[in-house]
Amino acid sequence: MKQVVLIAGGSASGKSTLVEGLALRLREADFSVETLSLDTYFRRTDPTAPQVWIPEENVHKFDCNHPETADVAAACEALDTARADFVLFEGHFVLVHPPLRERATLSVYLEVRDDVRAVRRILRDMKTGRSGGSLEVIAAYYLASAHPGHLKYVAPSRVYADLVLDGTLPAQTLIDSLFARLKLNS
C-alpha cells in the first residue's frame, strides 16, 4: 500500500534536504520512492494568481507565500497517480490544504526559528542567483511576502502535523527520526 508523507515548514526550513535524504534511505532499503514538490504546482503564469507589492522595486511580483498560488487539484492528481511505495511530498503549504492532508499517511512539520530561516534563505538565494542574487531584492521579498506568509499560513498549519521535528538538527538525525516513524512492513 502506498504511503504519502507530507513534509511542511517555512521557507529554508530544510524540507527539500529532508526529502532527498529520506528518499535515498528508502531506496537503499529497496522501496520505490517518488518525490514531489508543491512548488511544481504553483500557478506562476496565471494572471489571477496572488501578487505581492514590493515597494523597494516598485513592482508587483508573484506571491509564492500565499496558499492560493498552488494548483491543489493538480497536486492531488499527482499524489493519486503516483505509483511508488512511498510518495514524499514537500512544500510550505502541504499542510494548509485539506485535500492534501486527507491523502497523507504521515505529516511532518519542520520547526525552525524565523531568524535562522531568514539567514538560510538569504544565503541560498544569493548562492543560486534568485532575484538576481541581490541582497536588497532578496530581503525586500522576504519582508513583503515570505515572512508574513509564514506567520499567517505556514506556521498555523503546524497543528496538522503528526510529527514536528527540529529543523536545526543535523540532516541525518532528521532522516533517522523520520525513517523510524514510517511503516516499513505494509
Summary of the structure (lengths in Angstrom):
residues: 186
radius of gyration: 16.5
end to end distance: 6.3
largest distance: 54.9
contacts: 594
relative contact order: 0.24
helix: 49%
strand: 20%
